[in-house]
Amino acid sequence: MPNNNKIILGLLAFAIVLNAPHASQAQETTTQSAQTVAAEQAPQAPKAPIVIEADNLSFSDETGDIRAQGNVVITNQGQKVEAELINGNAKLSEIWINDEAHFSQPDSNLTGHHTLYNYKLKTGSMENVQGKIGRKYVAGDMINIYPEQYVIDHGSTTNCPAKVPDYHVSADKIEIWPGDQMIAYNAKFWIGNKVIFSLPRYRQSLAKGGESSFPRIGYDSDDGFYVRQHIDYPLNNKLSAYANLDYYTKADFKPNFGLTQRETKYSVGVVQGHFRDGDENWIKKEPEFQFSYYPRRLGQLPVNYSFTAIYGKWKDDDITSWHQEYELYFSRDPIKLSNTMNLHLGTGIEHIRESYNDSSQNIYKFDATLTKKWSERFDTWIGYHYIKNNDTLFAYDSDDLNRAFNSGFTYKIDKLNTIGVTRKYDLDQKRVEDLDYTWYRNLHCWEAKITYQSKEDRIKFDISTTRW
């Protein structure tokens, strides 16, 4: 038969590892070419079969040696290895590839040489590797693969897909836990071909909304031009020291710093310094202790709940108070009304206590937001937000309205330009509270954003990495 026909070998490697051959089986090497080996030939079908496709295959019952050549594809439990020539041993559950190979699974897609992989342990290594882990593009002299972690030796990482990235981090060693965090040792931060700064160790959260350590620049009508930089220094794989080094031409240097211990279900920490909310309200924390319980499933219901608690000394221009805040919030899984429309619901309670006036109050919240994607370019949303007892001592991070109706849209003009409008309507006073116009400009792997807040007559400009 012609060589371009595939050989499909099901239930090959682990059948031999888990079940010794019977004495009556032939002790010889069988060579296959363009034919299918039936699963019943294996002594016993394992739960997770390995499937090998190749133009030519040889396999020894006695030694367990495997040789596959020509368009080789090996799949097992969502993992895939592709190469032109693969050798291996079923008894050791190992394969090795000298030439170029491609390794992929749901959280990664890698290409390298001198590949060694153990399907039973789900561990391996590749040299001269490049590819993608999660949203990060990576490269390195060697990568070691573990069930829940990747370790890159003398490598680099970026979220910029260009052949010569606009920015990247290089390091002696990079540890990546997909969807969780990344730690880089002796890290250098590059913009183009220039190192802008370096750190002995650097940690970055890979969770949604994780902050970048690359500087952000911008302008705000109230505080002037600014430069912001976030630095996260891991003391171990759970405890980190961090700092936000923010400078404003009008507000001067406004840093904050802290320690955070991140556990599987919760985090605890302490912070001190200056903080600003979205309405340009400043507060100084001297210090503040924080506890955050990550969103968890509420039994078998399609509902998550989260809990946060803070206690610390707050100070603004007029007031100093020991501030306590506890919040329990429930959010439902999005209700899919159609292929392009979703309803998001949430509710919660917040308890605040202040030493300044011995006040104590319970704040009740309800949120409902409907999103609609009309096309690849056009998205809209409308939302209703209800807050009871929201008259707090500090303006910082407080909700201004009891009942608000929010709406907005974004429209992508072309691959470089997007416009957006957001509107907040006060249902009690029957007036428009906020009306903001934003222009987003794609600058390759950076994004410039200019917002005009018409009700406040304020302009905001910001430029930052888009894919970090």
KABEL-V367186 format. One record per residue. PHI is phi in whole degrees, 0 to 359 (none if undefined). NEAR is the number of other ideal C-beta (glycine too) atoms within 12 Angstrom. D_LAST is the distance of its C-alpha to the last C-alpha in Angstrom with 1 decimal. Layout:
BEGIN
PHI;NEAR;D_LAST
PHI;NEAR;D_LAST
END
This chain:
BEGIN
none;13;50.7
291;11;48.1
291;17;45.1
282;14;42.5
290;19;43.5
271;26;41.2
254;35;42.3
247;27;40.9
249;39;41.6
265;26;41.0
59;29;41.1
269;47;41.5
289;38;40.0
285;31;40.1
300;32;43.5
281;34;44.9
294;28;43.0
274;23;44.0
221;19;47.5
292;16;49.9
295;24;51.9
287;14;55.4
297;10;58.3
282;8;59.5
287;18;56.3
293;14;56.7
261;14;55.5
207;13;54.5
270;17;51.6
253;24;51.0
254;19;49.5
249;32;48.0
212;23;47.5
55;21;46.5
210;21;47.6
250;21;46.3
265;30;46.9
289;14;47.6
294;19;46.0
291;12;49.5
288;24;50.1
288;28;47.8
302;23;49.7
203;19;47.5
284;19;44.5
284;26;41.5
289;12;39.2
236;23;36.2
290;25;37.5
264;42;36.0
244;31;36.5
246;41;36.9
246;32;37.4
198;40;38.8
286;28;41.4
220;30;43.4
215;39;43.4
231;29;45.6
212;36;45.8
252;26;48.3
296;29;49.5
286;19;51.0
263;21;48.2
82;28;45.2
292;27;43.9
233;41;41.9
221;33;41.3
236;41;39.5
221;25;39.4
89;26;38.3
52;24;35.3
280;36;34.7
226;30;32.5
244;42;32.5
234;25;31.1
193;31;31.3
51;19;29.8
82;15;26.7
263;31;26.2
219;26;27.1
237;42;28.1
231;30;29.2
194;35;31.2
271;21;34.5
216;27;36.3
231;43;35.7
250;32;38.1
188;41;38.2
217;27;40.5
293;39;40.9
291;26;42.6
268;23;39.6
59;31;37.1
238;31;35.4
230;39;34.4
218;30;33.7
222;34;32.7
280;19;33.2
274;22;31.8
298;25;28.6
219;36;27.4
243;31;24.7
240;42;23.7
215;26;21.9
208;28;21.8
308;14;20.0
255;27;16.8
203;35;16.8
209;26;18.2
232;42;19.3
231;28;21.8
195;38;23.9
235;24;27.5
49;21;30.0
272;37;28.7
232;31;30.4
216;41;29.9
248;30;31.9
289;39;31.8
287;27;33.8
272;16;31.5
59;23;28.3
232;23;27.5
181;36;27.2
207;30;25.8
219;41;24.9
254;29;25.1
46;25;23.4
261;39;20.6
209;32;17.6
157;32;15.9
220;30;13.3
236;38;12.9
61;30;11.6
265;27;8.4
261;40;8.0
272;35;10.2
232;44;12.6
205;33;15.9
184;37;18.6
294;26;22.3
206;29;22.7
234;42;21.1
255;30;23.0
253;36;22.7
233;20;23.8
305;19;24.3
233;19;21.3
207;26;19.5
236;43;18.4
234;32;19.2
252;42;18.4
264;27;20.8
47;23;20.0
227;41;16.7
214;33;13.3
213;44;9.8
201;39;6.9
252;33;5.0
266;31;7.5
279;21;10.8
294;17;13.2
300;13;16.0
248;18;15.4
294;30;11.7
297;29;11.2
209;36;9.3
197;40;9.2
244;45;10.6
249;31;14.2
200;36;16.4
293;26;19.9
213;29;18.8
233;42;15.7
254;36;16.4
234;41;14.4
251;29;15.7
306;26;14.1
77;20;13.3
240;27;14.2
201;33;12.8
227;44;12.1
235;38;14.5
242;39;14.7
250;27;18.2
52;21;19.1
275;36;15.5
242;28;15.2
255;32;12.4
245;25;13.0
241;26;12.8
64;18;14.8
253;13;17.6
243;13;17.8
279;17;17.0
265;20;16.3
190;19;16.8
219;21;17.2
221;31;17.6
300;20;20.1
216;30;17.8
219;37;14.3
243;38;13.1
225;41;9.9
288;28;10.5
258;31;9.4
289;19;11.4
301;11;10.8
88;9;9.8
299;24;8.5
273;27;8.0
267;36;6.1
267;39;9.0
283;35;8.7
301;28;11.6
247;30;11.9
236;25;15.3
183;27;17.5
215;25;21.0
225;30;22.9
302;23;26.7
281;22;27.6
253;28;25.7
84;22;25.2
288;23;22.5
216;32;19.9
231;26;17.3
238;33;15.1
213;28;13.5
253;32;12.7
233;32;13.9
237;34;14.5
247;26;17.4
283;30;18.6
274;18;22.4
205;17;22.5
284;22;20.4
237;21;21.2
259;24;22.0
227;32;19.5
257;25;20.2
219;35;17.8
212;27;18.1
247;30;16.8
258;23;18.4
250;32;19.0
234;23;21.6
237;26;23.3
292;19;26.2
261;17;28.3
266;21;27.3
69;14;26.9
282;20;24.9
232;29;23.7
275;27;22.0
214;30;21.8
207;27;21.4
186;31;22.2
235;26;22.6
223;30;21.3
254;24;22.8
257;32;21.0
258;17;23.4
296;13;23.4
252;15;24.8
204;21;24.2
222;29;22.9
229;26;25.0
191;32;24.4
222;26;25.7
228;32;24.2
209;27;25.9
131;26;25.4
260;32;24.7
223;31;22.8
229;28;22.6
264;17;22.4
291;22;21.7
260;26;25.3
68;25;25.1
272;22;27.3
260;29;27.0
216;36;28.1
242;28;28.5
255;36;28.5
224;22;30.9
259;24;29.6
224;35;28.4
261;27;28.4
231;30;26.1
225;27;26.4
224;27;24.2
263;22;25.4
296;21;22.7
306;24;23.7
229;20;26.5
288;17;28.7
267;17;32.1
59;9;34.5
263;6;34.7
282;13;33.8
280;16;30.8
226;22;29.8
252;24;27.2
229;24;28.0
220;25;26.2
219;26;27.7
228;29;26.7
218;26;29.1
224;32;28.9
211;27;31.7
183;33;31.8
268;26;33.3
255;39;32.0
213;27;33.2
240;27;33.0
295;13;35.4
239;14;38.3
230;22;37.9
233;21;37.3
207;30;37.2
278;26;36.3
254;38;34.0
240;29;33.8
212;36;31.6
227;26;31.5
223;28;30.0
243;27;30.4
227;29;28.7
243;25;29.2
230;28;27.2
273;26;28.5
304;18;26.8
305;20;26.4
271;19;29.8
276;16;29.6
276;14;32.2
198;14;31.5
294;9;29.1
237;16;27.3
228;20;28.2
226;22;27.2
247;23;28.7
247;25;26.8
236;26;29.1
203;29;28.8
206;25;31.3
189;30;31.6
226;24;33.6
233;30;32.7
244;26;35.2
234;34;35.2
232;26;37.7
230;25;38.3
284;20;40.7
302;21;41.3
232;17;43.5
53;12;43.8
273;21;42.2
213;19;40.9
213;24;39.5
252;21;38.0
247;29;35.5
253;22;35.4
230;30;32.6
215;26;32.4
227;26;29.6
219;26;29.8
227;27;27.4
250;27;28.1
247;27;25.5
222;23;26.6
255;22;24.8
280;18;27.5
198;13;25.8
295;13;22.5
258;18;22.5
238;20;24.1
234;26;23.2
226;26;25.4
206;27;25.8
222;24;28.6
210;28;28.9
241;27;31.7
228;32;31.1
240;26;34.0
226;29;34.2
249;21;37.6
68;20;38.4
258;26;35.4
275;18;37.4
263;32;35.7
293;30;36.6
258;33;33.3
284;23;31.5
300;31;28.2
59;30;26.1
252;27;29.2
275;31;29.7
282;25;32.1
248;28;33.8
284;24;35.9
228;26;35.5
229;33;32.9
242;30;32.2
254;32;28.7
207;26;28.0
178;28;25.6
206;26;24.3
231;28;21.6
229;23;22.8
271;22;21.0
291;16;23.4
208;13;21.9
290;13;18.7
252;17;17.8
233;21;19.3
223;26;19.4
242;26;21.7
212;28;22.0
227;26;24.8
234;31;25.0
220;26;28.4
243;32;29.7
244;25;33.5
277;23;35.7
286;20;38.1
282;17;40.5
271;15;40.9
54;12;40.5
208;16;38.3
282;22;34.8
272;28;32.9
223;28;29.6
214;25;28.9
243;32;25.6
240;25;24.7
231;28;21.2
243;26;20.2
255;28;16.7
239;23;16.4
283;22;13.9
246;22;13.7
69;23;12.4
256;27;8.7
238;30;9.2
223;29;11.0
258;26;14.3
227;30;15.9
242;26;19.6
238;28;21.5
250;23;25.3
268;28;26.7
292;19;30.2
291;20;32.0
264;20;30.9
51;12;31.0
235;23;27.7
247;24;25.0
231;29;21.3
228;27;18.9
211;28;15.2
230;28;12.8
205;30;9.1
293;35;5.9
268;28;5.9
244;27;3.8
278;34;0.0
END
